[in-house]
Amino acid sequence: MVRSVRVFDEGQASGQLRVPVAAWRWATGSGLVPAADVGPGRWSRAVVEAADPEAVRAALRGPVGAGGRRTG
């Protein structure tokens, strides 16, 4: 019996973690989440389930909030 492996694209992975796609992209680009391991832009279930949703959300908040500067 062959068991199929669940593969996620970035939209599915972000949905699985209930985080915005932008947060997922930032997390993968920054190395917080491992690079796609199944193919270009595709992650295995093991990688997606190992990702910490709170850390992914925090990764997006930090740089965006830090880049804003108020003047005046």
C-alpha positions as CSV (number, residue, x, y, z in Angstrom):
1,M,0.0,0.0,0.0
2,V,1.5,3.3,-1.1
3,R,0.7,6.3,1.1
4,S,0.4,9.6,-0.6
5,V,2.3,12.5,0.9
6,R,0.5,15.8,1.4
7,V,2.2,18.7,-0.3
8,F,1.4,22.4,0.3
9,D,1.9,25.4,-1.8
10,E,2.4,28.8,0.0
11,G,-1.3,29.5,0.0
12,Q,-2.2,26.2,1.5
13,A,0.7,26.3,4.0
14,S,-0.3,29.7,5.2
15,G,-3.9,28.6,5.4
16,Q,-2.9,25.5,7.4
17,L,-1.2,27.7,9.9
18,R,-3.8,30.4,9.8
19,V,-1.3,33.2,9.0
20,P,-1.3,35.6,6.1
21,V,0.5,34.5,2.9
22,A,2.8,37.5,3.3
23,A,3.9,36.2,6.7
24,W,4.6,32.8,5.3
25,R,6.6,34.3,2.5
26,W,8.6,36.4,5.0
27,A,9.2,33.4,7.2
28,T,10.5,31.2,4.3
29,G,12.6,34.0,2.9
30,S,14.2,34.8,6.3
31,G,14.9,31.1,7.0
32,L,12.4,30.8,9.9
33,V,10.7,28.1,7.9
34,P,12.9,25.7,5.9
35,A,13.0,26.2,2.2
36,A,10.6,24.3,0.0
37,D,11.5,20.6,0.3
38,V,9.3,18.9,-2.2
39,G,9.9,21.2,-5.2
40,P,9.9,24.9,-6.1
41,G,7.3,26.6,-3.9
42,R,6.1,23.3,-2.3
43,W,6.5,22.1,1.2
44,S,5.9,18.7,2.8
45,R,3.3,18.2,5.5
46,A,6.2,17.6,8.0
47,V,7.7,21.1,7.4
48,V,4.3,22.9,7.5
49,E,3.3,21.1,10.8
50,A,6.7,21.8,12.4
51,A,6.3,25.6,11.7
52,D,5.3,27.7,14.7
53,P,2.4,29.9,13.7
54,E,3.2,32.5,16.4
55,A,6.8,32.8,15.2
56,V,5.6,33.2,11.6
57,R,3.3,36.0,12.6
58,A,5.9,37.7,14.7
59,A,8.4,37.5,11.8
60,L,6.2,39.7,9.7
61,R,5.3,42.2,12.5
62,G,8.9,42.9,13.5
63,P,10.4,44.1,10.2
64,V,7.3,45.9,9.1
65,G,6.8,47.7,12.4
66,A,10.5,48.5,12.6
67,G,10.6,50.1,9.1
68,G,7.9,52.6,9.8
69,R,9.0,56.0,10.9
70,R,6.9,58.9,12.0
71,T,8.0,62.4,11.4
72,G,6.6,65.7,12.5
